[in-house]
Each structure stands twice: as C-alpha cells, then as structure tokens.
Amino acid sequence: MSTMDPPTPPGRMAPTNPQGPVTTRRPFSLRDKIGYMFGDFGNDFTFLLQSSFFLIFYTNVMGISAAHVGTLLFAARILDAFTDVGAGRLIDTLKPGRSGRFKPWLLRIMIPVAASAFLMFSPFLQDGSYGVRLGWMILTYILWGSVFYTLINIPYGSMASVISNKAGERASLSVFRSLGATLANLGISVILPLVVFIQIDGQSELSGNRMMLAAGGCGILAIVCYLLCHVNVEERIETPPKPKSDRMGFAQTMGTLVTNRGLTGLIVTSLFMLIAFMLLGGLMPYMLNEYFNNGQLLSIVNFVGLVPTLLLVPFASKLAKVFGKKEVGVVGMTLGVISALVLFVLRTDSPYVFMVGYAVLMLGVACLNILIWAFITDVIDLQEIRTGERNDATVYCMYSWARKLGQAIAGGLTGWALGWIGYVSGTEGVTQTQEVLDGIYSLATLLPAALLTVSVLALVFWYPLSKKRVDENVATLEAKHAAEGVQD
C-alpha cells in the first residue's frame, strides 16, 4: 500500500484495483443517467432501423421472398447462441481497461456496427440475380447483428450493474435507457417513414435509395451517441475477475444460469413480450401501406405508440419503488392483452380508431419494457448470491441472446405468416387481395394478444423476484461487499 493511500477500516479489506491505486469515483448523478440513455440511443439507431424496415426493404425493394427473409432472421439466432455467449465470457474474463470493464468496447465497435448497418440497407445489387441479392442480405445482416451489434450491446447492457449497486439508481438507469430507445424510435419510426415512403401513381412504395441514405445518417448519429455515453458514464463497482483456478468453469457457470429461476423466468417473460412487440413493429408497415393504403400514416401510428412510454418515464422509477418492478409489469401487460383483443373484435376500417387501441396496447407493454433493464440487474444480483460470482456479462449475454431469439422469432413469424396468408412480394404493380388484407389485420391484433398472455403468466408464476425479494437481495449483497471491501 502506498503511503498516500488511506488506512483500511478495521474489519474491511482494502479495495483492489488491477490498474493501480484506487481512484476516487464521482457520486452517481443525472450525468450517468443521461450518458446511459445515449448508449441505448446509439444502439437503437441501427437496431430499430433493422427491426422496422429490414423485412419490407428486402421484400419490396430487393425482391426477396418474405419466407426467405424470415428464415434468415430465425437462423441467424442459432449463430448468435455462440457469438453472444462467447462475447459474454470474453468480457467477463478479460482484464478491465483503463476506463473500466465495459466502456472500452463502445469505442472499439461503434464504427464497425454503423458501417455494417449502412451496407445492410444499400440497394447496390437490386438488379442482380436472386442468388446474389439473397447472399448480400445474408452477409450484411450477419455481419451487423451476429458480430458487431453483439460486441457493443453486451458490454453496454452489462454496464448498468457496475454503475451503481442501489436498486433505485438501477431502476432509474433502466428508465433512462428506455427513454433513449423511445427517442431513437421517434426519429426512426416517426420521421423516417415520411422520408423513405413515396407515392408513385397513387401507390405507396418504399424508396431503396432514400433507405440507404437514411441508414447512413442513422449510423453517424449512433457513433455520436456512443461517444456521449462513454464520456458521461462511470463504472463504480470494481469486481476484478477471480484467478482462473478459482473461477467456475464454463459448463458449471452455464449450469448455474439454467437453474437460476430469476434468469429463466425473465427470459420467458421477455421473450414472449418481445415477440409480440417486434411482431407489431414488423407488421405496422404492412398495416399502413397495405391495409390502410397510406405508408406515411406509419409516422403517426408510431408516434402514438411511443407517447405512452414518454408519459410513463417520469413515474416509472417511483412506481417500481413503491409497488415493485414485477408487480408493475403484470398490471401493464394485462392491459395490453385486453387492448389487443378489443382491436381484434372491432376490426375497424379507420386508422385513427386503430391508433387509439394501439396506444393503449403500447402503454401496457411499456409498463414492463421501460423497467426491463432493471430486472436484469436484479437477476445478476441473484446469481452472485447463489454462486459467489457476479458473471455480469455472461448473465447479460444469455438474456441478450434470448431477446435476439425473440426478435428472430418475431421476424421469422412475420415473414412466414405473410406467406401463409398469401402476401405477394414485389416492387411494383402488386395488389393484395381482401383476404390478405384481413389476414394482416388479424396477425396484428389477435396474435400479439396471445403472446402477451403467455408473458403475463410467466411473470406471475415463474419469475421469483418480487419487490420484497429484491430488497432482501440488495441488503444481503451490501453486507457481503462491505465485508469483502469491494469498492462502490
């Protein structure tokens, strides 16, 4: 110990820091929340671009069948089972960098993830053979999603558990992360449809060249947001990896995760919620462009769907603190189920009536979605209590892969279902039958209701971390870290 180091209090071990003497950390503040918000803002500039426009871009611009696009979205998640877990274990076992364990990855990957998103929406090979167009779609999607997005999203998501160890502060990080996603959604789902959809001879169409320029702009904004996150977020909880001889092996770690009811319950809950959420996102362009014959209305519908999240942001942390995250999620998701069923029964021909029901549905989903990132930090705490090891990135990568699986199932299900109801892909001169239009409406209402019902049941009967249990776990870990001298 240096002569300049403060004395260690009796009964407390001196904090360790693999980079040298312990540095003073500034207190958790609004700066961390805003910085963390920008990180998700950056993520969603490419993620929401993909989830909102990838399917319709490749069916309507590149002329790829919906079934082939859906198969890619599903099959890529099998690859992600390896890349996500590999990235998580790599991050957990590597020596932390000067700015922390997770922050350096933002700088390493921000340019590759933005560039690959731009290539994914580039119609350079629009006139090539079907095999060439199909190969370009597969290559660029895997490069973006399975490689670069994985290597930036897992460390970003894991970072929340080391910014603070206090439940209230973690809940606020989740809220601000969701706010970042909502703001990105405003730009992508509300503004972009006004830019990328055009009217040709009275028919609404997606412009490939405008889509490419939009992807380039989103990539540049993503890089700026990652930089703002890196500058403003502070990693405070220093838990250097144990020596290799003292760590659980890979198989043992995976075994403890599989038996962690907090993780498995959250995965099932989030999986079905996300499938419903992403299915709605994938179908909305078809609902507005085909069923209501006005793709530009997608801008208004997406804005209406985002308003509930914006209204909930100021109250979400307080609701979680008073009632508990699990409890708030159950009530909200039940509201979402009821709203989707009402829309299905109404089968309205008015896009504005549809918007009202859609807004209520999205309010219900937001009650869970806006707090979901605080759920995962609770699960990481539970893993440490059960095993003595935090495994932040490994736990998060398992959850991240489950979310990707949900996205893939949603994308695959959307593409396959459009094929089942007889949707005809094409760039011009294609008119869908009334049976197809009715099928699109049913897919966008009844199917989300069923999926959200499964999510509610999993949250109620499987996920164990009620408000009382979370408070007990936080107190247990605070005592444990105090005894071990872990810096926070």
SULRAVEN-V996992 format. One record per backbone hydrogen bond with DSSP energy under -1.0 kcal/mol. CO is the residue of the C=O (numbers start at 1). NH is the residue of the N-H. If there is no record, write none. Layout:
co=CO nh=NH
co=CO nh=NH
//
This chain:
co=2 nh=5
co=9 nh=12
co=17 nh=20
co=29 nh=33
co=30 nh=34
co=31 nh=35
co=32 nh=36
co=33 nh=37
co=34 nh=38
co=35 nh=39
co=36 nh=40
co=37 nh=41
co=38 nh=42
co=39 nh=43
co=40 nh=44
co=41 nh=45
co=43 nh=46
co=43 nh=47
co=44 nh=48
co=46 nh=50
co=47 nh=51
co=48 nh=52
co=49 nh=53
co=50 nh=54
co=53 nh=57
co=54 nh=58
co=55 nh=59
co=56 nh=60
co=57 nh=61
co=57 nh=62
co=58 nh=64
co=65 nh=69
co=66 nh=70
co=67 nh=71
co=68 nh=72
co=69 nh=73
co=70 nh=74
co=71 nh=75
co=72 nh=76
co=75 nh=78
co=75 nh=79
co=76 nh=80
co=77 nh=81
co=79 nh=82
co=79 nh=83
co=80 nh=84
co=82 nh=86
co=83 nh=87
co=84 nh=88
co=85 nh=89
co=86 nh=90
co=87 nh=91
co=88 nh=92
co=89 nh=93
co=90 nh=94
co=97 nh=100
co=100 nh=97
co=102 nh=105
co=103 nh=106
co=104 nh=108
co=105 nh=109
co=106 nh=110
co=109 nh=113
co=110 nh=114
co=111 nh=115
co=112 nh=116
co=113 nh=117
co=114 nh=118
co=115 nh=119
co=116 nh=120
co=117 nh=121
co=119 nh=122
co=123 nh=126
co=125 nh=128
co=129 nh=133
co=130 nh=134
co=131 nh=135
co=132 nh=136
co=133 nh=137
co=134 nh=138
co=135 nh=139
co=136 nh=140
co=137 nh=141
co=138 nh=142
co=139 nh=143
co=140 nh=144
co=141 nh=145
co=142 nh=146
co=142 nh=147
co=143 nh=148
co=144 nh=149
co=147 nh=151
co=149 nh=153
co=150 nh=154
co=152 nh=156
co=153 nh=157
co=154 nh=158
co=155 nh=159
co=158 nh=161
co=159 nh=162
co=162 nh=236
co=162 nh=237
co=166 nh=170
co=167 nh=171
co=168 nh=172
co=169 nh=173
co=170 nh=174
co=171 nh=175
co=172 nh=176
co=173 nh=177
co=174 nh=178
co=175 nh=179
co=176 nh=180
co=177 nh=181
co=178 nh=182
co=179 nh=183
co=180 nh=184
co=181 nh=185
co=182 nh=186
co=183 nh=187
co=184 nh=188
co=185 nh=189
co=186 nh=191
co=187 nh=192
co=192 nh=195
co=192 nh=196
co=193 nh=197
co=196 nh=207
co=198 nh=205
co=200 nh=203
co=203 nh=200
co=205 nh=198
co=207 nh=211
co=208 nh=212
co=209 nh=213
co=210 nh=214
co=211 nh=215
co=212 nh=216
co=213 nh=217
co=214 nh=218
co=215 nh=219
co=216 nh=220
co=217 nh=221
co=218 nh=222
co=219 nh=223
co=220 nh=224
co=221 nh=225
co=222 nh=226
co=223 nh=227
co=224 nh=228
co=225 nh=229
co=226 nh=230
co=227 nh=231
co=228 nh=232
co=229 nh=233
co=243 nh=246
co=243 nh=247
co=249 nh=253
co=250 nh=254
co=251 nh=255
co=252 nh=256
co=253 nh=257
co=254 nh=258
co=255 nh=259
co=257 nh=260
co=260 nh=264
co=261 nh=265
co=262 nh=266
co=263 nh=267
co=264 nh=268
co=265 nh=269
co=266 nh=270
co=267 nh=271
co=268 nh=272
co=269 nh=273
co=270 nh=274
co=271 nh=275
co=272 nh=276
co=273 nh=277
co=274 nh=278
co=275 nh=279
co=276 nh=280
co=277 nh=281
co=278 nh=282
co=279 nh=283
co=280 nh=284
co=283 nh=287
co=284 nh=288
co=285 nh=289
co=286 nh=290
co=286 nh=291
co=287 nh=292
co=288 nh=294
co=294 nh=297
co=295 nh=298
co=296 nh=299
co=297 nh=301
co=298 nh=302
co=299 nh=303
co=300 nh=304
co=301 nh=305
co=302 nh=306
co=303 nh=307
co=306 nh=310
co=307 nh=311
co=308 nh=312
co=309 nh=313
co=312 nh=315
co=312 nh=316
co=315 nh=319
co=316 nh=320
co=317 nh=321
co=318 nh=322
co=319 nh=323
co=320 nh=324
co=324 nh=328
co=325 nh=329
co=326 nh=330
co=327 nh=331
co=328 nh=332
co=329 nh=333
co=330 nh=334
co=331 nh=335
co=332 nh=336
co=333 nh=337
co=334 nh=338
co=335 nh=339
co=336 nh=340
co=337 nh=341
co=338 nh=342
co=339 nh=343
co=340 nh=344
co=341 nh=345
co=342 nh=346
co=343 nh=347
co=350 nh=354
co=351 nh=355
co=352 nh=356
co=353 nh=357
co=354 nh=358
co=355 nh=359
co=356 nh=360
co=357 nh=361
co=358 nh=362
co=359 nh=363
co=360 nh=364
co=361 nh=365
co=362 nh=366
co=363 nh=367
co=365 nh=368
co=365 nh=369
co=366 nh=370
co=368 nh=371
co=371 nh=374
co=371 nh=375
co=372 nh=376
co=374 nh=378
co=375 nh=379
co=376 nh=380
co=377 nh=381
co=378 nh=382
co=379 nh=383
co=380 nh=384
co=381 nh=385
co=382 nh=386
co=383 nh=387
co=384 nh=388
co=391 nh=395
co=392 nh=396
co=393 nh=397
co=394 nh=398
co=395 nh=399
co=396 nh=400
co=397 nh=401
co=398 nh=402
co=399 nh=403
co=400 nh=404
co=401 nh=405
co=402 nh=406
co=403 nh=407
co=404 nh=408
co=405 nh=409
co=406 nh=410
co=407 nh=411
co=408 nh=412
co=409 nh=413
co=410 nh=414
co=411 nh=415
co=412 nh=416
co=413 nh=417
co=414 nh=418
co=415 nh=419
co=416 nh=420
co=417 nh=421
co=418 nh=423
co=419 nh=422
co=433 nh=437
co=434 nh=438
co=435 nh=439
co=436 nh=440
co=437 nh=441
co=438 nh=442
co=439 nh=443
co=440 nh=444
co=442 nh=445
co=442 nh=446
co=442 nh=447
co=445 nh=449
co=446 nh=450
co=447 nh=451
co=448 nh=452
co=449 nh=453
co=450 nh=454
co=451 nh=455
co=452 nh=456
co=453 nh=457
co=454 nh=458
co=455 nh=459
co=456 nh=460
co=457 nh=461
co=458 nh=462
co=458 nh=463
co=464 nh=466
co=466 nh=470
co=467 nh=471
co=468 nh=472
co=469 nh=473
co=470 nh=474
co=471 nh=475
co=472 nh=476
co=473 nh=477
co=474 nh=478
co=475 nh=479
co=476 nh=480
co=477 nh=481
co=478 nh=482
co=479 nh=483
co=480 nh=484
co=481 nh=485
co=481 nh=486
co=487 nh=238
//
